[in-house]
Amino acid sequence: MQINHDTRCALDQSVDLLNTMADGETPDALASVADLRAYVRRNAVSDVGPLTEDDLAAVRAVRERFERVFAADDSRTAAELINALVAEAGTTPQLTDHDGYDWHVHYFAPGASVAQHLAADGGMALAFFLVSGERDRLRRCCAPDCRRAFVDLSRNRSRRYCDSRTCGNRLHVAAYRARQRESAGAARG
């Protein structure tokens, strides 16, 4: 699947935002304005002014909405969620060529808050995936102790883990060791 640079960045930002959510093992990684500032820096989110507690609350609300899109049972539900998200963000497409990138489209209005920025650009990136019939590429890790979000951009849609070097390898090594124990037990018995 081919996607442009901006859509990829918006998807990466959306996934990273989702993966800041607390789960059974890890605390919320978006608990303070400093955490939000680190997220904005890590994701090179452009046109962001000083951040406040209000920004933090609004970005956390956008994160919850992205979570609902990823968890949607069907495309119609996902579309309704995305439509509401981008409409409320005041989506205003405009061409721009900043930071050494050629012409591309930003969907957030000039002067938008960081939450509106993330909702507009991330919502439109998710919309492009839905329109192109690729919503099933928005996934959660299959490792039983990990529910991190990711976008499967593999050619054959076969990616199952958020990171094959961590979750994938860990599960493969555990399965290998279980087979070895089983084989050793069968040889003794």
C-alpha positions in Angstrom: 0.0 0.0 0.0 1.3 3.4 -0.9 0.6 6.3 1.3 2.1 9.8 1.2 4.4 11.2 3.8 1.8 13.4 5.6 -0.7 10.6 5.9 2.1 8.3 7.3 3.1 11.0 9.8 -0.5 11.5 10.9 -1.1 7.7 11.3 2.2 7.4 13.2 1.1 10.3 15.5 -2.3 8.7 16.0 -0.9 5.3 16.8 1.7 6.8 19.2 -1.1 8.8 20.9 -3.2 5.6 21.3 -0.2 3.8 22.8 0.2 6.4 25.5 -3.0 5.0 27.1 -2.7 3.1 30.4 -3.1 -0.6 30.3 -2.8 -3.3 32.9 1.0 -3.1 32.9 1.9 0.5 32.1 0.6 3.8 33.4 -0.8 6.6 31.3 2.1 8.1 29.4 0.1 11.3 28.8 -0.5 12.3 32.4 1.0 15.8 32.4 1.7 18.8 30.2 5.4 17.7 30.2 4.3 14.3 28.8 2.2 16.1 26.1 5.2 18.3 25.3 7.4 15.2 24.9 4.8 13.6 22.6 4.6 16.7 20.4 8.4 16.8 20.2 8.7 13.1 19.5 6.2 13.3 16.7 7.4 16.6 15.3 3.9 18.0 15.4 4.1 21.3 13.6 2.5 24.7 14.4 2.0 24.0 18.2 2.2 26.9 20.6 2.6 26.8 24.4 0.8 23.8 25.9 -1.6 24.0 28.8 -3.7 21.7 31.0 -6.6 22.4 28.7 -4.6 21.1 25.8 -3.7 18.0 27.7 -7.4 17.3 28.5 -8.4 18.0 24.9 -5.6 15.7 23.5 -6.6 12.9 25.9 -10.2 13.3 24.6 -9.0 13.0 21.0 -7.0 9.9 22.1 -10.2 8.3 23.4 -11.9 9.0 20.1 -9.1 7.4 18.1 -9.4 4.4 20.4 -13.1 4.1 19.4 -12.2 4.2 15.7 -9.7 1.4 16.1 -12.2 -0.6 18.2 -15.1 0.0 15.8 -16.9 -3.2 14.8 -17.5 -2.1 11.2 -16.6 0.5 8.7 -20.0 2.4 9.0 -19.4 2.9 12.7 -15.8 3.9 12.1 -16.9 6.4 9.4 -19.4 8.0 11.7 -16.8 8.4 14.4 -14.3 9.8 12.0 -16.8 12.2 10.4 -17.7 13.6 13.8 -14.0 13.9 14.8 -12.9 15.9 11.7 -16.0 18.0 11.7 -15.6 19.1 15.3 -11.9 19.8 14.7 -12.9 22.5 12.2 -11.1 20.7 9.3 -9.8 23.3 6.9 -7.6 21.8 4.1 -4.7 23.9 3.0 -1.6 23.4 1.0 1.8 24.0 2.7 5.5 23.3 2.1 7.3 23.6 5.4 10.4 22.0 7.0 11.9 20.9 3.7 8.9 18.9 2.6 7.3 19.5 -0.8 3.7 20.6 -1.2 1.2 18.7 1.0 -2.1 19.2 2.7 -2.7 20.0 6.3 -6.3 19.6 7.4 -6.2 21.7 10.6 -7.2 25.4 10.5 -4.5 28.1 11.1 -4.3 28.7 14.8 -5.8 25.3 15.7 -5.1 23.9 19.1 -2.9 20.8 19.2 -6.0 18.6 19.8 -7.7 20.1 16.8 -4.5 19.5 14.8 -4.3 15.9 15.8 -8.0 15.3 15.3 -8.1 16.8 11.8 -4.9 15.3 10.4 -5.2 12.0 12.2 -8.9 11.8 11.4 -8.3 12.4 7.7 -5.5 9.8 7.6 -7.9 7.3 9.2 -10.6 8.4 6.7 -8.2 7.7 3.8 -7.6 4.2 5.1 -11.3 3.5 5.4 -12.1 4.9 1.9 -9.4 2.8 0.4 -10.8 -0.4 2.0 -7.8 -0.7 4.3 -9.4 -0.2 7.7 -8.4 -3.8 8.7 -4.8 -2.6 8.7 -5.5 -0.7 11.9 -4.7 -3.3 14.4 -3.8 -4.2 18.0 -0.8 -6.4 18.9 -1.7 -10.1 19.1 0.6 -10.8 22.0 -1.6 -11.7 24.9 0.1 -9.2 27.3 0.2 -6.4 24.8 -2.6 -4.4 23.2 -0.5 -1.7 21.5 -1.9 -0.2 18.4 -0.1 -0.3 15.0 -0.8 0.1 11.3 0.0 -3.0 9.3 1.7 -1.7 6.2 3.1 -5.1 5.2 2.5 -6.1 1.6 0.5 -9.2 2.4 -1.3 -7.8 5.5 0.4 -10.3 7.7 1.8 -8.3 10.6 0.5 -9.5 13.9 2.7 -7.7 16.5 3.4 -4.1 17.3 7.1 -4.8 17.1 8.4 -8.1 15.7 11.7 -7.6 17.6 10.0 -7.5 21.0 6.5 -9.0 21.1 6.9 -11.3 18.1 10.3 -12.6 19.1 9.3 -13.0 22.8 6.3 -15.2 21.8 8.3 -17.2 19.2 11.0 -17.9 21.8 8.4 -18.9 24.4 6.8 -21.3 21.9 10.2 -22.7 21.0 11.1 -23.3 24.7 7.7 -24.9 25.3 8.3 -27.3 22.4 11.8 -28.1 23.7 10.3 -28.9 27.2 7.6 -31.0 25.6 10.2 -32.8 23.5 12.5 -33.4 26.5 9.5 -34.6 28.6 8.5 -37.1 25.8 12.1 -38.3 25.5 12.2 -39.0 29.3 8.8 -40.6 29.4 
